[in-house]
C-alpha cells in the first residue's frame, strides 16, 4: 500500500488553500476490491471512521485493471509546525485489514533568529509571503527576507551578519531563505571619539566623550526655579554617538503660563506662543534678497531680544540686511567701457551730427544695461 501527501495547490478542487497547514493525502490500496470500510487517524487527535463519520472530505476510486482502491482525503492540520503521523487502515468483509502510515511534516513559515554577540537583542523575524501577501507558506521559502535594524554595541561599529557562529560566511540579504536559521553579528572596535555637550539656557551643563557607535548616556536632570525639566531637545532613546554635537535642555513653566508673540514679514503677520521666561525660539523668517540678523523689541532695532526672556504678550521685529551682490561697481565699470566705445566709434567713423552720436551712445549704453533717459550729450558734440 502506497501513500503520499502534499500541500494543496490553489486550484486543487476549488479547495481553500491559502494556509500552509491544509494537505491532500492519497492512499493506494491494491488487492482489496471488497474493501468494506476504512479508518483514518490523522495523528493530531482527529480521525474519520467511514462507518460512523462524515466522509465528504474523502474521494475514493477503484481501478479494476490493477485491483486498486485510491483514497484521497483533504485535511486541515493545526497551525503548529511539526510532524504528524497519519495512519490509514482498510478493512474487508472477511475481517482482514491493511494499514499504512505516513508522516506529514508542517514546516510553517521560516524564522530567522539573531545572535548579536554583545549587542542589543533583536527579535526573531518570520519570513511571510503567505495569505496577507497573496501566497502560501511555500512561497516564503527560497525568497529573500527583509533585514532588521542594525544592532548597536558600545565601543563598536556593526560590521554585518554571518550565517555561522564561526563568522566565516557573510550573509547577504539578497540571499534566499531556505528554512529556519540563526544569523550572527560581527563588530569592529571604534577608535573615533565624539564630544557631546549638554546645554542649559545656552550654557554648557555637561560635556561628555563617546566612542563612535556608543550609546549616549545622559547627565543628571538639570533644575530651574519655577520650571519643570521635560527632556533634551534632539535626543531620542537609544541614540548613539555618530558626530560631535549638542543637546539643549527643555523646560516648561510649573504654572504653564505662555505669552503671544507676533511679527510681520513680507506683509504677512505671524504669531506663536512662548512659555513665560523662555527665549524666542521661532524659526528664522525668510525675505528674498535679505539676510536675517535677529529679533528686536522695536522697529528701529535698538533693543535686541537675543537671550531675553519673554514675560508678556508682545510684537517683535525681525531685522534684515540686504545681501551684497556687488551691483553698483559693476554697472559703473560697464558705463565707463560703453562711453569709451562711444569715443572710439566717433573717432573711427567721423560722425558730425548730434543725432547720430546720441543714437550710437544710446545703443551702446543700452547694451551695457544702462538707461539713456535724461542724458545730455550736448557738451561733447562739436
Phi, psi and omega in degrees: 000130182253153179215142177222158177214143179205147174300143181292141173278159187296335182255016186282102178058022180069013182284141181290114187235037181285344183252152185282351186261014177258123187235151168251123182244131183241132176237131173253124182239100180276153172072022179229058183297336179259037180301125184272312177199176182217161177228126179247119175252115187279352178081004179242019181093001178241156181204166175230122173252118186295344180279335187227346186252165176292126182247023183294341179272002182246128173253136179227140177222150179239130177254107183292331181297320180256001183050053185228132170267136175242123178247131180233119184237140176254128186223142178258112179274164177301154179278049180232116179302145180159184180248128181244127179269116182255140179233137177240122180240125178253141181237143173247176184290349180268006180085007178272156180216156176224133184233140174222146180247158180211130176269121177256116182257123177259112182283327187071192179275141180295142182242133177252121177257162186229132171249110188271357175053053177101351177274183178291152182291143176237127181294146176300152176241145178257126178280108186233107168248036186279212188306320182296337181249017175082022180218188177246179179300326179301332179284353181267359177257147179062034173228153178290156176253165177271132182288142174282177175295145180298141175287168177231153181208128183303131176079006183222158176245131181297132184250347179138177181253147175235150184271000179225152183292340177278358177058047178258332188241105181293142180260131176250131184288000170272351179290148176283145177270125183254357180167186177302143182202164175237134177251148186240131182279146172240153186225153173238127180296140183257129177261346183281142181235151179231146178261128179244122182248133177253129185246145170234118184053044176068011177250132180306130181253324180202135179239127183228154179241133181230147171286152180303131180092348178292148170291137179281119176266146187263150174284176175298148181297131177285161178236157182205126184303129177082004183227160178242128179290132182237003176139180179253121183296126179093350181266142174227152183303136177082005182296141180248160181281117178234353180195164173282127185199180180224162176228136182257138179290141177246135180232158169230147181295140178299326179268357177054044178270132178232154180237149179277130180232127183231159177204165182237134176219131177055035177083359179249143181259131179239149180211161177196181182241137179240132178297137183308132179088352180270160178273161180290123182235031177295153172296138180302131179288162183241134176224122186303127177083006183229159177247129179287130184250344179146176180261142180227158183272353184217156183291344178269001175059044180260341183240106180284144179256010177300124181067008180273129180288148178266123182231014178194165171297140184201158170256135180241165187231119177280132179263133179235151170236144183290137178296140179271110180251007177067032187289304188304314183298322181296315182294323178296319178297320179295321180296317180298317180296321181294317180295324177297320178296325178299314181298318179296318182298318182293320181292325185286321186255350175066041177297139181245342185264146181295319184294324181292318180294318179298319179297316179296316180300317180298318180297315183292318180294322178296321179296331179275000179083024183243130179290150182248005181294129175084002179284139181244113181259011186295332182284350183246009182247126179275000000 
